[in-house]
Structures are given as structure tokens and as C-alpha cells.
Amino acid sequence: MMRHAFLSLLAVFTLNACGVADTATSAATVGEAKSREIEQARANTAHIQQQLDAANARTMERLNTVDRQ
């Protein structure tokens, strides 16, 4: 009887450990995906800022050209 209780308890702890490991693995995977999303968003922001800077530079060139005429 004691052996049966011990094996049952061991099985419960083992299954709980698997659940904890699965949860930790899932959290790590989600964290990694979010990290990639953040890096992509930063890259997109930098690209858009470059485009805005270029557009502003072209606008300033046009204004300077108009002022000289």
C-alpha cells in the first residue's frame, strides 16, 4: 500500500514538473517572438524616419529653389 502511494505521489510530481516545464518553454517562446516583433518594429521605425527625412530634405530643396527665383 505504501509503495502504491509513493508511486502515485511520484507520478503527480512528475506530471506537475512537465507542466511547469511546458509553461516555461511556452513563455520563453512567446518572449522570443515578442522580442523579434520589437526588433522589427524598431527597424520599420528607422526606415520610416529615413523616408521622412528624405522627403523633408526634398521639400527644403524645392523651397530654396522657389525662393531663389
C-alpha positions in Angstrom: 0.0 0.0 0.0 2.8 2.4 0.9 4.6 1.6 -2.4 1.4 2.4 -4.3 1.0 5.8 -2.5 4.6 6.6 -3.2 4.3 5.8 -6.9 1.1 7.8 -7.1 2.8 10.7 -5.5 5.8 10.4 -7.7 3.6 10.4 -10.8 1.8 13.5 -9.6 5.1 15.4 -9.1 6.4 14.2 -12.4 3.3 15.4 -14.3 3.4 18.7 -12.4 7.1 19.1 -13.4 6.2 18.5 -17.0 3.5 21.2 -16.8 5.9 23.7 -15.3 8.5 22.9 -18.0 5.9 23.3 -20.7 4.7 26.6 -19.2 8.3 27.8 -19.0 9.0 26.7 -22.6 5.9 28.4 -23.8 6.7 31.6 -22.0 10.3 31.6 -23.5 8.9 31.0 -27.0 6.4 33.9 -26.6 9.1 36.1 -25.2 11.4 35.4 -28.1 8.6 36.1 -30.6 7.8 39.4 -28.9 11.5 40.3 -29.0 11.6 39.7 -32.7 8.4 41.8 -33.1 10.0 44.7 -31.2 13.2 44.5 -33.3 11.1 44.5 -36.5 9.1 47.5 -35.3 12.3 49.4 -34.5 13.7 48.6 -37.9 10.4 49.8 -39.5 10.5 53.0 -37.4 14.1 53.7 -38.5 13.2 53.1 -42.2 10.1 55.4 -42.0 12.2 58.0 -40.3 14.8 57.9 -43.1 12.0 58.3 -45.6 10.5 61.3 -43.7 14.0 62.9 -43.5 14.5 62.4 -47.2 11.1 63.9 -48.0 11.8 66.9 -45.8 15.1 67.4 -47.5 13.5 67.4 -50.9 10.8 69.8 -49.7 13.5 72.2 -48.3 15.4 72.0 -51.7 12.2 72.9 -53.5 11.5 75.8 -51.2 15.1 77.1 -51.6 14.8 76.8 -55.4 11.5 78.8 -55.3 13.0 81.4 -53.1 15.9 82.0 -55.5 13.6 82.6 -58.4 
